[in-house]
Amino acid sequence: MKNRWIILTAVAAICLAGCSSCSSRKGNRAVHIYHGVGVIESLDIDQKQIQINHEEIKDYMPAMSMPYRVKHKSLMDGLKAGDKVEFTIHDSGQGPVLTDIKKVENSAEGGQKAG
C-alpha cells in the first residue's frame, strides 16, 4: 500500500511538470529577427523610442520612416538625429522591438588605402 502512494505521487509530479511545460510552450511565440539600415530622424529617450528612415528590410517591410520601441535605453547612448545606423529588430507578433543599433561610420576615402 505504501509503495502504491509513492508511485501515485511520482506519477502526479511527472504529470504536473509535463503540464506546466506544455502551457509555457503555448505562451512562447516564434521570434523573427531582421536587420536594417537607415538614418535616425529623432530619439525619445523617456519613451524608449527611435524614429528611423530606413531602407527596405528584406522579407519584412518596404523602405519607410517608422518609430521603433527600443529594448534598452542604453542602446540610444551616443546616437543623434542624422546618424546613419545599422539595426536589428526582433518581432514576436507583438510589434517590432529594436534590440541592437550601431552608428555606421562614413568613409571619406571611398574605401581606398593611401600608399
Backbone as CSV, one residue per row, in Angstrom:
resi,resn,N_x,N_y,N_z,CA_x,CA_y,CA_z,C_x,C_y,C_z
1,MET,0.823,-1.196,0.000,0.000,0.000,0.000,0.864,1.257,0.000
2,LYS,1.937,1.239,0.803,2.828,2.389,0.868,3.497,2.634,-0.476
3,ASN,3.892,1.557,-1.173,4.518,1.686,-2.481,3.564,2.307,-3.497
4,ARG,2.275,1.956,-3.373,1.281,2.499,-4.300,1.227,4.022,-4.169
5,TRP,1.262,4.545,-2.938,1.230,6.000,-2.730,2.465,6.670,-3.285
6,ILE,3.582,6.022,-3.128,4.833,6.575,-3.669,4.743,6.654,-5.195
7,ILE,4.256,5.582,-5.813,4.131,5.553,-7.266,3.131,6.599,-7.738
8,LEU,1.969,6.705,-7.090,0.955,7.688,-7.469,1.482,9.112,-7.307
9,THR,2.215,9.352,-6.234,2.787,10.679,-6.008,3.797,11.014,-7.109
10,ALA,4.629,10.043,-7.472,5.623,10.258,-8.523,4.945,10.523,-9.863
11,VAL,3.925,9.742,-10.180,3.198,9.927,-11.431,2.535,11.307,-11.460
12,ALA,1.914,11.712,-10.358,1.269,13.023,-10.284,2.296,14.139,-10.482
13,ALA,3.464,14.017,-9.874,4.510,15.028,-10.005,4.977,15.127,-11.456
14,ILE,5.134,13.983,-12.117,5.564,13.971,-13.515,4.496,14.615,-14.399
15,CYS,3.230,14.296,-14.157,2.143,14.885,-14.943,2.082,16.394,-14.755
16,LEU,2.220,16.862,-13.515,2.190,18.300,-13.266,3.353,19.007,-13.944
17,ALA,4.510,18.410,-13.888,5.676,19.003,-14.544,5.458,19.054,-16.048
18,GLY,4.900,18.012,-16.611,4.620,17.977,-18.039,3.589,19.012,-18.435
19,CYS,2.551,19.187,-17.634,1.508,20.161,-17.948,2.043,21.583,-17.882
20,SER,2.872,21.875,-16.896,3.395,23.238,-16.793,4.318,23.557,-17.947
21,SER,5.079,22.580,-18.431,5.947,22.855,-19.571,5.124,23.026,-20.840
22,CYS,3.998,22.328,-20.954,3.138,22.493,-22.130,2.542,23.894,-22.171
23,SER,2.085,24.381,-21.037,1.458,25.694,-21.040,2.478,26.798,-21.324
24,SER,3.721,26.650,-20.893,4.713,27.681,-21.171,5.102,27.662,-22.649
25,ARG,5.033,26.516,-23.269,5.318,26.457,-24.697,4.242,27.183,-25.489
26,LYS,3.003,27.046,-25.065,1.912,27.714,-25.764,2.078,29.224,-25.688
27,GLY,2.614,29.718,-24.585,2.787,31.150,-24.408,3.951,31.718,-25.204
28,ASN,4.893,30.884,-25.563,6.055,31.360,-26.323,5.678,31.537,-27.785
29,ARG,6.154,32.605,-28.368,5.933,32.861,-29.785,7.281,32.831,-30.487
30,ALA,7.232,32.478,-31.753,8.464,32.497,-32.540,8.919,33.945,-32.694
31,VAL,10.192,34.160,-32.519,10.765,35.499,-32.672,11.479,35.545,-34.014
32,HIS,11.096,36.514,-34.840,11.735,36.715,-36.134,12.722,37.867,-35.995
33,ILE,13.889,37.702,-36.585,14.958,38.694,-36.476,15.229,39.283,-37.858
34,TYR,15.290,40.621,-37.899,15.510,41.340,-39.151,16.618,42.371,-38.948
35,HIS,17.320,42.680,-40.034,18.401,43.670,-39.988,18.087,44.791,-40.968
36,GLY,18.359,46.019,-40.547,18.065,47.165,-41.385,19.164,48.205,-41.359
37,VAL,19.050,49.141,-42.303,19.972,50.268,-42.416,19.128,51.512,-42.618
38,GLY,19.460,52.583,-41.917,18.696,53.807,-42.084,19.353,54.994,-41.423
39,VAL,18.587,56.092,-41.366,19.070,57.328,-40.762,18.118,57.707,-39.637
40,ILE,18.687,58.023,-38.480,17.879,58.429,-37.334,17.263,59.789,-37.605
41,GLU,15.948,59.881,-37.397,15.257,61.160,-37.538,15.041,61.808,-36.178
42,SER,14.748,61.000,-35.157,14.575,61.546,-33.808,14.688,60.434,-32.776
43,LEU,14.982,60.846,-31.544,15.069,59.921,-30.411,14.212,60.448,-29.275
44,ASP,13.488,59.577,-28.604,12.732,59.925,-27.410,13.182,58.961,-26.317
45,ILE,14.172,59.400,-25.553,14.780,58.527,-24.549,13.773,58.137,-23.475
46,ASP,12.946,59.086,-23.027,11.968,58.786,-21.980,10.966,57.717,-22.414
47,GLN,10.567,57.748,-23.677,9.591,56.774,-24.194,10.265,55.526,-24.771
48,LYS,11.606,55.480,-24.729,12.376,54.368,-25.300,11.941,54.122,-26.750
49,GLN,12.021,55.198,-27.553,11.570,55.115,-28.942,12.525,55.874,-29.851
50,ILE,12.732,55.338,-31.038,13.616,55.961,-32.005,12.939,55.943,-33.379
51,GLN,12.956,57.072,-34.050,12.361,57.200,-35.390,13.482,57.021,-36.396
52,ILE,13.320,56.033,-37.286,14.355,55.745,-38.286,13.734,55.764,-39.681
53,ASN,14.372,56.500,-40.590,14.008,56.470,-42.002,14.915,55.402,-42.606
54,HIS,14.338,54.218,-42.883,15.183,53.085,-43.271,14.918,52.597,-44.682
55,GLU,15.907,51.897,-45.197,15.795,51.223,-46.483,14.856,50.029,-46.319
56,GLU,14.548,49.360,-47.418,13.731,48.147,-47.339,14.388,47.149,-46.385
57,ILE,13.572,46.530,-45.555,14.049,45.455,-44.683,13.550,44.165,-45.320
58,LYS,14.473,43.434,-45.906,14.144,42.251,-46.701,13.226,41.294,-45.942
59,ASP,12.191,40.856,-46.633,11.202,39.912,-46.114,10.423,40.440,-44.914
60,TYR,10.434,41.787,-44.709,9.721,42.328,-43.549,8.875,43.551,-43.901
61,MET,9.517,44.614,-44.426,8.748,45.817,-44.765,9.495,46.668,-45.783
62,PRO,8.743,47.487,-46.535,9.382,48.364,-47.521,10.099,49.525,-46.837
63,ALA,10.839,50.271,-47.621,11.516,51.464,-47.099,10.473,52.440,-46.580
64,MET,10.735,53.021,-45.412,9.815,53.990,-44.815,10.453,54.633,-43.597
65,SER,9.773,55.640,-43.079,10.154,56.239,-41.810,9.211,55.680,-40.769
66,MET,9.769,55.154,-39.671,8.936,54.483,-38.678,9.543,54.603,-37.292
67,PRO,8.698,54.774,-36.274,9.206,54.746,-34.903,9.327,53.300,-34.416
68,TYR,10.374,53.020,-33.686,10.595,51.684,-33.123,10.765,51.788,-31.612
69,ARG,10.154,50.846,-30.906,10.418,50.710,-29.473,11.831,50.157,-29.325
70,VAL,12.536,50.641,-28.311,13.907,50.215,-28.055,13.913,49.356,-26.797
71,LYS,14.557,48.198,-26.870,14.554,47.269,-25.740,15.188,47.886,-24.492
72,HIS,16.314,48.562,-24.656,17.016,49.191,-23.534,17.402,50.624,-23.921
73,LYS,17.159,51.557,-23.015,17.513,52.961,-23.264,18.987,53.111,-23.618
74,SER,19.823,52.271,-23.039,21.264,52.394,-23.262,21.647,52.205,-24.736
75,LEU,20.771,51.581,-25.529,21.059,51.418,-26.956,21.120,52.756,-27.677
76,MET,20.497,53.790,-27.096,20.475,55.108,-27.738,21.645,55.988,-27.327
77,ASP,22.466,55.518,-26.391,23.617,56.304,-25.931,24.529,56.650,-27.106
78,GLY,24.860,57.924,-27.226,25.795,58.379,-28.251,25.188,58.570,-29.630
79,LEU,23.903,58.303,-29.780,23.257,58.482,-31.077,22.527,59.814,-31.128
80,LYS,22.369,60.344,-32.359,21.638,61.605,-32.526,20.965,61.605,-33.889
81,ALA,20.024,62.530,-34.071,19.349,62.678,-35.361,20.393,62.936,-36.442
82,GLY,20.219,62.278,-37.582,21.150,62.424,-38.694,22.176,61.304,-38.791
83,ASP,22.347,60.521,-37.726,23.300,59.408,-37.757,22.789,58.285,-38.659
84,LYS,23.669,57.764,-39.507,23.353,56.571,-40.288,23.630,55.373,-39.385
85,VAL,22.685,54.413,-39.352,22.802,53.291,-38.435,22.445,51.966,-39.102
86,GLU,22.977,50.907,-38.523,22.551,49.539,-38.809,21.846,49.079,-37.547
87,PHE,20.747,48.335,-37.704,19.981,47.937,-36.532,19.395,46.543,-36.695
88,THR,19.026,45.963,-35.562,18.406,44.641,-35.514,17.057,44.771,-34.833
89,ILE,16.057,44.145,-35.427,14.697,44.146,-34.892,14.305,42.716,-34.561
90,HIS,13.672,42.531,-33.410,13.041,41.260,-33.048,11.536,41.477,-33.086
91,ASP,10.814,40.576,-33.743,9.360,40.679,-33.800,8.756,39.315,-33.488
92,SER,7.994,39.260,-32.390,7.346,38.021,-31.983,5.839,38.093,-32.207
93,GLY,5.407,39.007,-33.046,3.987,39.179,-33.293,3.362,40.237,-32.401
94,GLN,4.133,40.787,-31.493,3.668,41.840,-30.594,4.164,43.208,-31.041
95,GLY,4.693,43.293,-32.244,5.263,44.537,-32.744,6.774,44.488,-32.677
96,PRO,7.428,45.206,-33.567,8.888,45.179,-33.617,9.530,45.886,-32.431
97,VAL,10.638,45.313,-31.968,11.436,45.911,-30.897,12.877,45.958,-31.372
98,LEU,13.464,47.141,-31.313,14.842,47.327,-31.721,15.745,46.790,-30.602
99,THR,16.558,45.779,-30.922,17.388,45.132,-29.900,18.872,45.444,-30.031
100,ASP,19.267,46.021,-31.175,20.675,46.373,-31.362,20.737,47.490,-32.399
101,ILE,21.621,48.425,-32.177,21.798,49.520,-33.131,23.220,50.031,-33.019
102,LYS,23.830,50.310,-34.176,25.177,50.882,-34.145,25.316,51.893,-35.255
103,LYS,26.047,52.935,-34.957,26.312,54.004,-35.907,27.257,53.478,-36.974
104,VAL,26.984,53.835,-38.220,27.841,53.446,-39.335,28.713,54.636,-39.663
105,GLU,30.006,54.420,-39.613,30.950,55.484,-39.933,31.073,55.602,-41.432
106,ASN,30.911,56.803,-41.955,31.071,57.042,-43.394,32.539,57.214,-43.705
107,SER,33.025,56.485,-44.692,34.438,56.574,-45.086,34.596,57.683,-46.124
108,ALA,35.379,58.689,-45.789,35.624,59.810,-46.696,36.575,59.426,-47.833
109,GLU,37.309,58.325,-47.643,38.291,57.918,-48.645,37.699,57.009,-49.701
110,GLY,36.443,56.630,-49.574,35.829,55.760,-50.573,36.407,54.360,-50.623
111,GLY,36.989,53.920,-49.509,37.498,52.553,-49.445,38.911,52.389,-49.994
112,GLN,39.552,53.451,-50.451,40.906,53.337,-50.992,41.929,53.596,-49.909
113,LYS,42.983,52.805,-49.935,44.054,52.980,-48.962,45.140,53.894,-49.526
114,ALA,45.680,54.706,-48.652,46.815,55.548,-49.069,48.047,54.660,-49.128
115,GLY,48.872,54.946,-50.074,50.018,54.070,-50.069,50.940,54.366,-51.087
